[in-house]
Structures are given as structure tokens and as C-alpha cells.
Amino acid sequence: MCCGSVARYLGMLATTLGDWVAAEEHFSAALRLDERLQAWPWLAHTKHEFALMLRARGRRRDQGRAAELIAAAAASAERIGMPALQQKIRSLGH
């Protein structure tokens, strides 16, 4: 069983701890690995979680990137049929 890159979980942990630098590094690594593995569902989850981190960090310059990641995650979730992720994204107001 594969649950995507462990770096996504490390990014989520770093986000919880407020370690924004580590979170960004972990999510970036997870994006690269999920893409390389063609792990499309996990890539969609990584994009969603990365966007949540960027929003939580609250920097104005992160908002555009967060919106791009949410849009990409939503498109993937729609394309490959991920209703739970679609609902999470809708709850964000997208």
C-alpha cells in the first residue's frame, strides 16, 4: 500500500508546529516525488495540503500560489473522481 510521499506528512507536521520553512521544503519535495511516481491522487492531496499551509502562513505573496495549488488539486480531484477531496476543497470556498 502506498500513501504518497512521506514528505507530505512531514509538511503537515511542520505546518502544525508553525515551522513554515520546513513545511515548504517538505511539501516541495512531496510534489516532486508524487509527480515523478505519477501518484496522481497523492499529488492532489499534496497540492491541497501545501495550499493550506501557505494560507496558514498568511503571507500576501503566498496567496496566489495557494490559489493555484487549490485549483490544480480541485481539477485533479474532479478528473480522477475524488469526492472527499472535492468536498474539502469546496469547504474552503472554491
C-alpha positions as a LaTeX table, in Angstrom:
\begin{tabular}{lrrr}
\hline
Residue & $x$ (\AA) & $y$ (\AA) & $z$ (\AA) \\
\hline
Met1 & 0.00 & 0.00 & 0.00 \\
Cys2 & 1.26 & 3.46 & $-0.88$ \\
Cys3 & 0.05 & 6.65 & 0.77 \\
Gly4 & 2.19 & 9.02 & $-1.26$ \\
Ser5 & 5.34 & 10.74 & $-0.22$ \\
Val6 & 6.18 & 10.77 & 3.48 \\
Ala7 & 7.32 & 14.36 & 2.87 \\
Arg8 & 3.63 & 15.39 & 2.67 \\
Tyr9 & 3.09 & 14.12 & 6.20 \\
Leu10 & 6.26 & 15.86 & 7.37 \\
Gly11 & 4.98 & 19.05 & 5.74 \\
Met12 & 1.69 & 18.68 & 7.58 \\
Leu13 & 3.54 & 18.18 & 10.86 \\
Ala14 & 5.79 & 21.17 & 10.24 \\
Thr15 & 2.68 & 23.24 & 9.46 \\
Thr16 & 1.13 & 22.20 & 12.76 \\
Leu17 & 4.33 & 23.24 & 14.54 \\
Gly18 & 4.43 & 26.55 & 12.65 \\
Asp19 & 7.79 & 25.72 & 11.07 \\
Trp20 & 6.99 & 27.35 & 7.74 \\
Val21 & 10.43 & 26.87 & 6.19 \\
Ala22 & 10.48 & 23.14 & 6.90 \\
Ala23 & 6.85 & 22.79 & 5.79 \\
Glu24 & 7.56 & 24.44 & 2.45 \\
Glu25 & 10.63 & 22.27 & 1.89 \\
His26 & 8.73 & 19.07 & 2.71 \\
Phe27 & 5.74 & 19.95 & 0.53 \\
Ser28 & 8.01 & 20.89 & $-2.38$ \\
Ala29 & 9.79 & 17.55 & $-2.05$ \\
Ala30 & 6.45 & 15.73 & $-1.89$ \\
Leu31 & 5.23 & 17.47 & $-5.05$ \\
Arg32 & 8.35 & 16.38 & $-6.92$ \\
Leu33 & 8.17 & 12.77 & $-5.74$ \\
Asp34 & 4.43 & 12.33 & $-6.26$ \\
Glu35 & 4.82 & 13.77 & $-9.76$ \\
Arg36 & 7.78 & 11.54 & $-10.57$ \\
Leu37 & 5.91 & 8.47 & $-9.29$ \\
Gln38 & 2.78 & 9.54 & $-11.17$ \\
Ala39 & 0.91 & 9.15 & $-7.90$ \\
Trp40 & $-1.92$ & 11.40 & $-9.09$ \\
Pro41 & $-4.30$ & 11.05 & $-6.13$ \\
Trp42 & $-1.49$ & 11.73 & $-3.66$ \\
Leu43 & $-0.27$ & 14.63 & $-5.75$ \\
Ala44 & $-3.74$ & 16.16 & $-5.49$ \\
His45 & $-3.68$ & 15.72 & $-1.70$ \\
Thr46 & $-0.20$ & 17.24 & $-1.52$ \\
Lys47 & $-1.29$ & 20.29 & $-3.50$ \\
His48 & $-4.28$ & 20.74 & $-1.21$ \\
Glu49 & $-2.21$ & 20.45 & 1.99 \\
Phe50 & 0.52 & 22.72 & 0.60 \\
Ala51 & $-2.12$ & 25.34 & $-0.19$ \\
Leu52 & $-3.49$ & 25.09 & 3.34 \\
Met53 & 0.00 & 25.68 & 4.70 \\
Leu54 & 0.50 & 28.72 & 2.50 \\
Arg55 & $-2.82$ & 30.15 & 3.65 \\
Ala56 & $-1.97$ & 29.48 & 7.29 \\
Arg57 & 1.40 & 31.16 & 6.93 \\
Gly58 & $-0.54$ & 34.23 & 5.93 \\
Arg59 & 1.95 & 35.99 & 3.72 \\
Arg60 & 0.37 & 38.08 & 1.00 \\
Arg61 & 2.79 & 36.75 & $-1.62$ \\
Asp62 & 1.70 & 33.16 & $-0.84$ \\
Gln63 & $-1.95$ & 33.73 & $-1.71$ \\
Gly64 & $-1.52$ & 33.42 & $-5.49$ \\
Arg65 & 0.45 & 30.19 & $-5.16$ \\
Ala66 & $-2.12$ & 28.82 & $-2.72$ \\
Ala67 & $-4.92$ & 29.59 & $-5.18$ \\
Glu68 & $-3.01$ & 27.86 & $-8.00$ \\
Leu69 & $-2.45$ & 24.76 & $-5.88$ \\
Ile70 & $-6.10$ & 24.62 & $-4.81$ \\
Ala71 & $-7.26$ & 24.99 & $-8.41$ \\
Ala72 & $-4.90$ & 22.21 & $-9.54$ \\
Ala73 & $-5.97$ & 19.93 & $-6.68$ \\
Ala74 & $-9.64$ & 20.59 & $-7.48$ \\
Ala75 & $-9.13$ & 19.82 & $-11.17$ \\
Ser76 & $-7.31$ & 16.58 & $-10.35$ \\
Ala77 & $-9.92$ & 15.54 & $-7.81$ \\
Glu78 & $-12.65$ & 16.13 & $-10.37$ \\
Arg79 & $-10.80$ & 14.34 & $-13.17$ \\
Ile80 & $-9.94$ & 11.19 & $-11.23$ \\
Gly81 & $-13.03$ & 11.05 & $-9.03$ \\
Met82 & $-12.02$ & 12.02 & $-5.50$ \\
Pro83 & $-15.27$ & 13.18 & $-3.87$ \\
Ala84 & $-13.85$ & 13.51 & $-0.34$ \\
Leu85 & $-11.08$ & 15.83 & $-1.53$ \\
Gln86 & $-13.56$ & 17.73 & $-3.68$ \\
Gln87 & $-15.68$ & 18.33 & $-0.57$ \\
Lys88 & $-12.67$ & 19.54 & 1.43 \\
Ile89 & $-11.81$ & 21.98 & $-1.33$ \\
Arg90 & $-15.42$ & 23.20 & $-1.63$ \\
Ser91 & $-15.42$ & 23.86 & 2.10 \\
Leu92 & $-12.61$ & 26.35 & 1.51 \\
Gly93 & $-14.93$ & 28.39 & $-0.65$ \\
His94 & $-13.57$ & 27.24 & $-4.03$ \\
\hline
\end{tabular}
